[in-house]
Amino acid sequence: MRDLRNVVPIRSVLIFGGAGFIGSNWAHRLLKTTDAKIHVFDNLSRRGSHHNLKWLQKTAAGSDRLQVTVGDVRDANLVERAVQKATEIYHFAAQVAVTNSVEDPRFDLEVNVGGTFNILEAARQSSRHPFLLFTSTNKVYGSLGHRQYPRSATRYVCTECDQVSESQPLDFHSPYGCSKGAADQYVRDYARIYKLPTVVFRMSCIAGPRQFGNEDQGWVAHFLYSALLGESISLYGDGRQVRDVLAVEDLMRAFEGVRSRIDRTAGEVYNVGGGLNNATSLLELIEAIRALTGCRMDYDIHPVRPGDQPLYVTNFGKLQRDVGWEPQMTLEQILENMYEWRKENRELFLPAETLRHFSVPELQPASGMAS
């Protein structure tokens, strides 16, 4: 008879939003560095998601380790079926733009709150008691407009005491802030009430290869690619606004860290970002891109948008204490990696009208694939 005492359970990883920027990078890392079975759940609505999915299919070719479900997190029945076999869940699926949330707050609510609730309920009812990580946002802290910062020629000046920790009061500002904040609190409370092992990441700006940025989301990529295409951009405010930038590779390490210490991290909320060393203003990033690429960027100045934070820099001390994590990549390295990836994948940046004629990858219900 087979001795089951030393059999290691197979990791069954479900990634909602798994064909997006963060999700596809995480799925690829798991396929390359672990034996886990990966289930990507995505509605493929974001630009680049089809190409990311092809990349994952190529990585998993010849194995039965990749399963794909094309679906929407608002579909509770489909979500429940997807969750049944999962031992780990990573929830990246979201409506991500503040501007879109203002234009259509109901859609924003249904995706960010309703979709998260569907995932939580499915996880709660699962016999596998899966680990669940949810990516929230620094927007749950509101505009931070009560703070006053000295100004230099290129930025609002930030010191260590200006970094934002988890003790910062929540202050949802914009429908997007409300929806992500409500989802954030649901995830946290399901750990307290139902003992589900959840972790919330309140993230600053994440950047890296495979990011298809635009004005509303993925601003570092948007700035870089606009410069390369000779396109002007809009700055909302005086350009001195400061954000900290984290490499997607460092974010992956943070995922690994909290999962490996689930005895300590379950039920916790962590601010995750590049910190003071990776902080940059909009004007400074424009100059860094010019120095890297030789491309000058034209921009127009517009009024500050409601809820925009003049300065946000992450205090990641809690995550550092609990799992020993800190960023390793500099902002310069992040930009260089994005620049190299962009040069190697020029065809992915064809005009949207052209991209619409590209074929969608075939999702055959065989060899680990399910549509």
C-alpha positions as CSV (number, residue, x, y, z in Angstrom):
1,M,0.0,0.0,0.0
2,R,1.3,3.5,-0.9
3,D,2.6,5.5,2.1
4,L,0.8,8.9,2.0
5,R,2.5,10.4,5.0
6,N,5.2,12.1,2.9
7,V,3.2,13.0,-0.1
8,V,3.3,16.8,-0.7
9,P,-0.2,18.1,-1.7
10,I,-0.3,19.5,-5.3
11,R,-0.6,23.3,-5.4
12,S,-3.6,24.3,-7.3
13,V,-3.4,28.0,-8.0
14,L,-6.3,30.0,-9.3
15,I,-5.6,33.5,-10.6
16,F,-8.5,35.9,-11.2
17,G,-7.2,38.4,-13.8
18,G,-4.5,35.9,-14.7
19,A,-4.1,37.3,-18.3
20,G,-3.5,40.8,-17.1
21,F,-0.2,42.5,-16.3
22,I,0.3,41.3,-12.7
23,G,-1.6,38.0,-13.2
24,S,0.3,36.9,-16.3
25,N,3.7,37.7,-14.7
26,W,2.7,35.7,-11.6
27,A,1.3,32.7,-13.6
28,H,4.5,32.6,-15.6
29,R,6.7,32.7,-12.5
30,L,4.7,29.8,-11.0
31,L,5.0,27.8,-14.2
32,K,8.7,28.3,-14.4
33,T,9.7,27.9,-10.7
34,T,7.2,25.5,-9.2
35,D,5.2,22.4,-10.0
36,A,1.9,24.1,-9.3
37,K,-1.1,23.7,-11.5
38,I,-2.3,27.1,-12.7
39,H,-5.8,28.1,-13.5
40,V,-6.2,31.5,-15.3
41,F,-9.6,33.1,-15.0
42,D,-9.9,36.2,-17.1
43,N,-12.5,38.0,-19.3
44,L,-9.7,39.1,-21.7
45,S,-11.1,42.6,-21.9
46,R,-7.8,44.4,-21.3
47,R,-5.4,45.3,-24.1
48,G,-2.6,42.8,-24.3
49,S,-4.5,40.1,-22.4
50,H,-4.7,37.8,-25.5
51,H,-1.0,38.2,-26.1
52,N,-0.2,37.5,-22.4
53,L,-2.3,34.3,-22.6
54,K,-0.5,33.1,-25.7
55,W,2.8,33.6,-23.8
56,L,1.5,31.5,-20.9
57,Q,0.3,28.8,-23.3
58,K,3.7,28.6,-24.9
59,T,5.3,28.4,-21.5
60,A,3.1,25.5,-20.5
61,A,3.2,23.7,-23.8
62,G,3.5,20.0,-23.5
63,S,2.2,19.8,-20.0
64,D,-1.3,19.7,-18.3
65,R,-0.4,22.5,-15.8
66,L,-2.3,25.4,-17.4
67,Q,-6.1,25.7,-17.4
68,V,-7.9,28.7,-18.8
69,T,-11.4,29.9,-18.1
70,V,-12.7,32.9,-20.1
71,G,-15.2,34.4,-17.7
72,D,-16.3,37.3,-15.6
73,V,-16.0,37.6,-11.8
74,R,-19.6,38.9,-11.7
75,D,-20.8,35.4,-12.7
76,A,-21.1,33.8,-9.2
77,N,-21.8,30.3,-10.6
78,L,-18.7,30.3,-12.8
79,V,-16.6,31.7,-10.0
80,E,-17.8,28.9,-7.7
81,R,-16.9,26.2,-10.2
82,A,-13.4,27.7,-10.7
83,V,-12.7,27.9,-7.0
84,Q,-13.7,24.3,-6.2
85,K,-10.2,22.7,-6.7
86,A,-8.1,25.7,-5.7
87,T,-5.7,25.6,-2.8
88,E,-4.5,29.2,-3.5
89,I,-6.4,32.1,-4.9
90,Y,-4.9,35.4,-6.2
91,H,-7.5,38.0,-6.9
92,F,-6.3,40.6,-9.4
93,A,-9.5,41.0,-11.5
94,A,-10.8,44.6,-11.2
95,Q,-12.1,47.7,-12.7
96,V,-8.9,49.8,-12.3
97,A,-9.5,53.4,-13.4
98,V,-10.7,56.2,-11.2
99,T,-12.1,58.0,-14.3
100,N,-14.1,55.0,-15.4
101,S,-15.5,54.6,-11.9
102,V,-16.8,58.2,-12.0
103,E,-18.4,57.7,-15.4
104,D,-20.0,54.3,-14.5
105,P,-20.0,53.8,-10.7
106,R,-22.5,50.9,-10.9
107,F,-20.2,48.9,-13.1
108,D,-17.3,49.7,-10.9
109,L,-19.3,48.5,-7.8
110,E,-20.5,45.3,-9.5
111,V,-16.9,44.3,-10.6
112,N,-14.9,45.4,-7.6
113,V,-17.3,44.7,-4.7
114,G,-19.6,42.1,-6.3
115,G,-16.8,40.1,-8.0
116,T,-14.8,40.1,-4.8
117,F,-17.8,38.9,-2.8
118,N,-18.4,36.1,-5.2
119,I,-14.8,34.9,-4.9
120,L,-14.9,35.2,-1.1
121,E,-18.1,33.2,-0.8
122,A,-16.8,30.5,-3.1
123,A,-13.7,30.3,-1.0
124,R,-15.6,30.2,2.2
125,Q,-17.7,27.3,1.0
126,S,-14.8,25.4,-0.4
127,S,-13.6,22.3,1.4
128,R,-10.0,23.2,0.6
129,H,-9.9,26.3,2.8
130,P,-7.8,28.1,0.2
131,F,-5.2,30.9,0.9
132,L,-6.5,34.1,-0.8
133,L,-4.5,37.2,-1.7
134,F,-6.3,40.3,-2.8
135,T,-4.6,43.3,-4.4
136,S,-6.1,46.6,-3.1
137,T,-4.8,50.1,-3.7
138,N,-3.4,53.1,-2.0
139,K,-6.5,55.0,-3.1
140,V,-8.3,53.6,0.0
141,Y,-6.4,56.3,2.0
142,G,-8.1,59.1,0.0
143,S,-6.5,62.2,-1.3
144,L,-4.2,62.9,1.7
145,G,-5.0,66.5,0.9
146,H,-4.7,67.6,4.5
147,R,-0.9,67.1,4.4
148,Q,1.3,70.0,3.4
149,Y,4.6,69.3,1.6
150,P,7.4,71.7,0.7
151,R,8.1,72.0,-3.0
152,S,11.3,71.9,-5.0
153,A,11.6,72.8,-8.7
154,T,10.6,69.2,-9.7
155,R,8.7,67.6,-6.8
156,Y,6.9,67.7,-3.6
157,V,9.6,66.9,-1.0
158,C,9.1,63.6,0.9
159,T,10.9,62.5,4.0
160,E,10.7,59.2,6.0
161,C,8.0,60.6,8.2
162,D,5.8,61.3,5.2
163,Q,5.6,57.6,4.1
164,V,2.2,56.0,4.5
165,S,1.8,53.0,6.8
166,E,-1.2,50.8,7.5
167,S,-2.1,53.0,10.5
168,Q,-3.2,55.8,8.1
169,P,-7.0,56.2,8.4
170,L,-9.1,55.0,5.5
171,D,-10.7,57.8,3.6
172,F,-12.3,56.5,0.4
173,H,-12.4,59.2,-2.3
174,S,-14.0,58.5,-5.7
175,P,-16.2,55.5,-6.6
176,Y,-13.1,53.5,-7.3
177,G,-11.7,54.2,-3.8
178,C,-15.0,53.2,-2.4
179,S,-15.3,49.9,-4.3
180,K,-11.7,48.8,-3.7
181,G,-11.9,49.9,-0.1
182,A,-15.2,47.9,0.4
183,A,-13.6,44.9,-1.2
184,D,-10.5,45.3,0.9
185,Q,-12.5,45.3,4.1
186,Y,-14.6,42.3,3.0
187,V,-11.4,40.3,2.4
188,R,-10.0,41.3,5.8
189,D,-13.3,40.5,7.6
190,Y,-13.6,37.0,6.0
191,A,-10.4,36.2,7.8
192,R,-11.8,37.4,11.1
193,I,-15.3,36.0,10.8
194,Y,-14.8,32.8,8.8
195,K,-11.1,32.1,9.5
196,L,-10.3,32.2,5.8
197,P,-6.5,32.7,5.4
198,T,-6.5,36.0,3.5
199,V,-4.0,38.7,2.9
200,V,-4.6,42.2,1.5
201,F,-1.9,44.2,-0.4
202,R,-2.6,47.9,-0.6
203,M,-0.3,48.7,-3.5
204,S,1.4,51.8,-4.9
205,C,2.5,51.9,-8.5
206,I,3.6,48.6,-10.0
207,A,5.6,48.6,-13.2
208,G,7.5,46.2,-15.5
209,P,7.4,44.1,-18.7
210,R,4.1,43.1,-20.1
211,Q,2.4,46.2,-18.9
212,F,0.1,48.0,-21.4
213,G,-0.3,51.3,-19.6
214,N,-2.7,54.1,-20.3
215,E,-3.5,57.5,-18.9
216,D,-5.8,56.0,-16.2
217,Q,-3.7,53.0,-15.1
218,G,-0.1,52.0,-15.5
219,W,1.2,55.5,-15.7
220,V,4.9,54.6,-15.8
221,A,4.4,52.4,-18.9
222,H,2.1,55.1,-20.4
223,F,4.8,57.7,-20.0
224,L,7.6,55.5,-21.4
225,Y,5.6,54.2,-24.4
226,S,4.2,57.7,-25.2
227,A,7.8,59.0,-25.4
228,L,8.8,56.2,-27.7
229,L,5.8,56.9,-30.0
230,G,6.3,60.6,-30.0
231,E,2.9,61.2,-28.4
232,S,2.2,64.0,-26.0
233,I,0.7,63.3,-22.5
234,S,-1.5,65.1,-20.1
235,L,-0.3,66.0,-16.6
236,Y,-3.1,66.7,-14.1
237,G,-1.5,69.2,-11.7
238,D,1.9,70.8,-11.8
239,G,3.8,67.5,-12.3
240,R,5.4,67.6,-8.9
241,Q,3.2,64.8,-7.6
242,V,5.3,62.0,-6.2
243,R,4.7,58.2,-6.3
244,D,6.9,55.3,-5.4
245,V,7.3,52.6,-8.0
246,L,7.7,48.9,-7.4
247,A,9.0,46.4,-9.9
248,V,6.5,43.6,-10.7
249,E,9.4,41.1,-10.1
250,D,9.6,42.5,-6.5
251,L,5.9,42.2,-6.1
252,M,6.1,38.5,-7.0
253,R,8.7,38.0,-4.2
254,A,6.2,39.7,-1.8
255,F,3.5,37.2,-2.9
256,E,5.9,34.3,-2.2
257,G,6.8,35.8,1.2
258,V,3.3,36.2,2.6
259,R,2.3,32.7,1.4
260,S,5.4,31.1,3.0
261,R,4.6,32.8,6.3
262,I,0.8,32.3,6.3
263,D,0.9,31.4,10.0
264,R,1.9,35.1,10.5
265,T,0.3,36.9,7.6
266,A,-3.2,35.4,7.5
267,G,-5.8,38.1,8.1
268,E,-3.2,40.9,7.7
269,V,-3.2,44.0,5.5
270,Y,0.1,45.3,4.1
271,N,1.2,48.4,2.2
272,V,3.4,47.4,-0.7
273,G,5.5,49.7,-2.8
274,G,8.9,50.8,-3.8
275,G,9.4,53.1,-0.8
276,L,11.4,56.3,-0.5
277,N,14.3,55.0,-2.6
278,N,12.0,54.4,-5.6
279,A,10.0,57.6,-5.3
280,T,9.7,59.9,-8.3
281,S,7.7,62.9,-9.4
282,L,6.0,63.0,-12.8
283,L,8.5,65.6,-14.0
284,E,11.4,63.6,-12.8
285,L,10.1,60.4,-14.6
286,I,9.8,62.4,-17.8
287,E,13.5,63.4,-17.5
288,A,14.6,59.9,-16.6
289,I,12.8,58.5,-19.7
290,R,14.5,61.2,-21.8
291,A,17.9,60.2,-20.4
292,L,17.2,56.5,-21.1
293,T,15.7,56.7,-24.5
294,G,16.8,60.0,-26.0
295,C,13.1,60.8,-26.6
296,R,11.7,64.1,-25.4
297,M,8.1,64.1,-24.2
298,D,5.6,66.9,-24.8
299,Y,2.9,67.4,-22.2
300,D,-0.1,69.6,-21.4
301,I,-1.0,70.8,-17.9
302,H,-4.6,70.3,-16.7
303,P,-6.3,70.9,-13.3
304,V,-5.8,68.3,-10.6
305,R,-8.4,65.5,-10.7
306,P,-10.6,65.0,-7.6
307,G,-9.1,62.7,-5.1
308,D,-5.6,62.7,-6.6
309,Q,-2.8,62.4,-4.0
310,P,-0.1,65.1,-4.2
311,L,2.4,62.6,-2.6
312,Y,2.2,58.9,-1.9
313,V,5.2,56.9,-0.7
314,T,4.8,53.5,0.9
315,N,6.0,52.6,4.3
316,F,6.5,48.8,3.8
317,G,8.0,48.3,7.3
318,K,5.2,45.9,8.4
319,L,5.8,43.6,5.5
320,Q,9.5,43.8,6.0
321,R,9.1,42.8,9.7
322,D,6.7,39.9,9.0
323,V,8.4,38.2,6.0
324,G,11.8,39.9,5.6
325,W,10.8,41.5,2.3
326,E,12.1,44.7,0.7
327,P,12.4,46.0,-2.9
328,Q,15.5,45.0,-4.7
329,M,15.1,46.7,-8.1
330,T,15.7,50.4,-8.6
331,L,13.6,52.7,-10.6
332,E,16.3,52.9,-13.2
333,Q,16.4,49.1,-13.6
334,I,12.6,49.0,-13.9
335,L,12.6,51.5,-16.7
336,E,15.5,49.7,-18.5
337,N,13.6,46.3,-18.3
338,M,10.4,47.9,-19.6
339,Y,12.4,49.6,-22.4
340,E,14.1,46.4,-23.5
341,W,10.8,44.4,-23.4
342,R,9.1,47.1,-25.5
343,K,11.9,47.0,-28.1
344,E,11.6,43.2,-28.3
345,N,7.8,43.3,-28.7
346,R,7.1,46.2,-31.0
347,E,4.3,44.4,-32.8
348,L,2.2,44.4,-29.6
349,F,2.0,48.2,-29.7
350,L,0.3,48.5,-33.1
351,P,-2.7,50.9,-33.1
352,A,-5.8,49.5,-31.4
353,E,-7.6,49.4,-34.7
354,T,-5.0,47.0,-36.0
355,L,-4.9,44.9,-32.9
356,R,-8.7,44.2,-33.2
357,H,-7.9,42.1,-36.3
358,F,-5.4,39.9,-34.5
359,S,-6.7,36.3,-33.8
360,V,-7.8,35.3,-30.4
361,P,-5.9,32.2,-29.0
362,E,-7.8,29.0,-29.4
363,L,-8.9,27.6,-26.1
364,Q,-9.5,23.9,-26.7
365,P,-11.1,21.9,-23.8
366,A,-8.2,19.4,-23.9
367,S,-4.8,19.0,-22.4
368,G,-5.6,21.1,-19.4
369,M,-7.4,23.8,-21.3
370,A,-11.0,24.7,-20.6
371,S,-13.0,27.6,-21.9
